[in-house]
Amino acid sequence: MTLRELKPGQSGKVISLGESGPMKRRIMDMGVTPGVEVKVIKVAPLGDPVEVHVRGYELSLRKEEASRIQVENV
């Protein structure tokens, strides 16, 4: 399952980022790393962006970025 598939209020544990190169590095620099728990706070009306709570702060991700992050339900 991907981060994009989680509904507001649901949490997941990051399994893999599915990206490579500078995009993966950017996402990891923002605190989204394998093993960390993320919680979806809200999704914009058209699905872009997705706001998540990770490591004590809120982060907005584009839906294409969120669709590449593999998670498992917590």
Secondary structure, 3 states (H helix, E strand, C coil): CEHHHCCCCCEEEEEECCCCCHHHHHHHHCCCCCCCEEEEEEECCCCCCEEEEECCEEEEECHHHHCCCEEEEC
